[in-house]
Amino acid sequence: MTAMTLSLAMAAGSAQALTLYTAGPGSLAKKLAAGYEKQTGVKVDVFQATTGKVMARLEAEQANPRADVLISASWDTATDLEQRGWLLEYQSPNAEQVPAQFKTPYYVAQGISALGIVWNTKSGTTEPKDWGDLAKPEFKDKVTTPDPSLSGASLDLLIGLQNAHAQQAWKLFEDLKANGMIIAGPNAQALTPVLQGAKAAVFGAVDYVSYGSVQDGESVKVIFPSSGTVIAPRPMMILKSSQQQKEAKAFIDYALSPEGQKLVADAWLMPARTDIDAKRPLFKTLKLLPEASQASASRKDVLERFAKLFGQQ
């Protein structure tokens, strides 16, 4: 659906309809919307795109905000919006089983993904164990990575690596560039050439997308690097500008209900609630890079430096 078609559809919708802006997976957003509609009778208009495009749309609509609920793929975007005073404070009663690290008075995780290496097992290359393996000669011109300007989770990984390794992280990025790694667009576009066998591995793939491919029988493997990686809790929040705040709170409640969290797990994400089973490794089993501190690298600075390194500026 084009942006114009979407806007017309929204304008024609019910005055009581809820508008959800979300960064993938689109199929999960549709299922959550359908479940919520069935339970409440409230229609949900969904705009699904990459984190970068969702945030750009929010910025462009400042004078006439449309979104009631936002689900981002990056925790930092929620922090930024809270600091700008854009968010409504709300703590869902269904967030009781969500660990404290995944909720604040203004936003709460819908689910959690992790970043890893996705490797084509039929590529003829040795299975990589750590990030640096992808800079070795056997992976020359065989690696893709999502564009961090489009993928909030990908940018989270760059920041995590810089926080943990400082200049050594940038030496790694330089080595990967020298080895022919290409920035392939959003997450799905980075994965496609690996699924097709044109490339051997993705550096910094969002894991849930790849688990779905493994289930479909694709010859790929999700690898969590030995030196550590980052997780990406996906924050849900209500915009203070929302005219449907009651319905927006009910949507957050539904997404955090056992029924909603089961839908999250079925999308190969880690559920935010600890009392809901997952179909994949949980974050407690992964080696994680140090969490951000006050000295954490700036998103803007990291993005600009990475873009300059790969000739995007």
Disulfide bonds with the S-S distance in Angstrom:
none
